[in-house]
Amino acid sequence: MKWAGQCPDCQSWNTLQESLSRQPAGRNPRFDGYAGEANRNQVYTLADLRGEVTTGVPTGTGELDRVLGGGLVAGSVVLLGGDPGIGKSTLLIQTMSALSGTCAALYVSGEESPEQIGLRARRLGLVCDNLRLLAETCVERILALARDEAPAVMVIDSIQTIYTEQLQSAPGSVAQVRESAAQLVRFAKQRGCSIFLVGHVTKEGALAGPRVLEHMVDTVLYFEGEPGSQFRLIRTIKNRFGAVNELGVFAMTDRGLREVSNPSAIFLSRQDEEVSGSIVMVTREGTRPLLVEVQALVDESPLSNPRRVSLGLEQNRLSMLLAVLHRHCGVAMFDQDVYVNVVGGVRINETAADLAVLMAVLSSYRNRPGPRDLIAFGEVGLSGEIRPVQNGLERLKEAAKHGFRRAVVPHKNAPKKPIDGLQVLAVERLPDVLDLL
């Protein structure tokens, strides 16, 4: 065996991947230790499995149950990624501490010793008397011990430190991560053990390792949060057992992560007096309506090419909305810098924010404060029409619950029955919004 950096056929560099050309005689590592499970493989019908369908088991943290789709499903594999120090290990040690009181739990760490894990648990004030700890990086030895321990829940922290003896490459390489994860997923499905995999992220924020890692697991969760903020967000990117793009909100304290049951109250910590360039909108993250504040600042630009900066929103969409505002309302901002920000570090990926963004931009441009009891949502089309969005009634009820008295919404989202304490102002085109303001 020798190092080869260039493919002799296509002449490409660093494209060769290590693979096993011959398995050892008498042993297949992919199915090693699973004798008995293979004999139970058979073809089922949905009628046969109707009585075996179970719901998720609560983890003890409501926000984590929300992003998991209601709880932890037996035999599921959850991949949790995030920046270093954002709270991945803290959340999992808290979750395993709660689960260890009702079921067998095993925490496998390839980065810390059991003493270090115990030190963190004591610092957080957790009771982990029944939690089993293991410091190991070889996946074959981990699975051998897991077959003896028979845990119902297992944590692998992290998958980039795990390696298999069947390959000679270093831990964290594409082949090692893929093969190690495949063996862990196979163990979870055949033994009914729920597994949490902690994944490293690249400098761009994506999960490190092969893309197939996200395809193999059942649920992919991303930890998000601003460096200087105490709030942490967990967003569901993939979930076979629940809604995608679900959002869980946590607050980092000296006693660990604490769930935030009413995140709208946090994102709406506004000033006492009315200020220009601030409009509240109702977005929807998964199954939860969420009230967030959209801020805009419009200022005369000294540059020949004015700035268009957006934080929490798509920048190209901001440029499109400003063009629609100029074309259909005659408000030109070709000599103005426009800055838009979503308060609290929330990222909005839906088009329901269009109307609130334009109202905030107009409020700042004309230096006219918006009413504090006003909310808005709706999609703005290129022809200036205000298009409806999904779940409009739920958004309006959420706004009324938080004390808002007026709502600017698309005409087709107007409720058929009035909502107590909320005046709904339905609009069909963008010029109608200017008349209301």
Buried (B, 14 or more C-beta within 10 A) or exposed (E): EEEEEEEEEEEEEEEEEEEEEEEEEEEEBEEEBBEEBEEEEEEEEEEEEEEEEEEBBBBBBEBBBBBBBBBBBBBBBBBBBBBEEBBBBBBBBBBBBBBBEEEBBBBBBBBBEEEBBBEBBEEBEBEBEBBBBBBBBBBBEBBBBBBEBEBBBBBBBBBBBBBBEBBEBEBBBBBBBBBBBBBBBBBBBBBEBBBBBBBBBEEEEEBBBBEEBBEBBBBBBBBBBEEEEEBBBBBBBBBEBBBBBBBBBBBBEEEBBBBBEEBBEBBBEBEEEEBBBBBBBBBBBBBBBBBBBBBBBBEEBEEEEBEBEBEBBBEEBBEBBBEBBEBBBEBEBEEBBBBBBBBBBBBBEBBBBBBBBBBBBBBBBEEEBBEBBBBBBBBBBEEBBBBBBEBBBBBBBBBBBBEBBBBBBBBEBBBEEEBEEBEBBBBBBBEBBBEEB
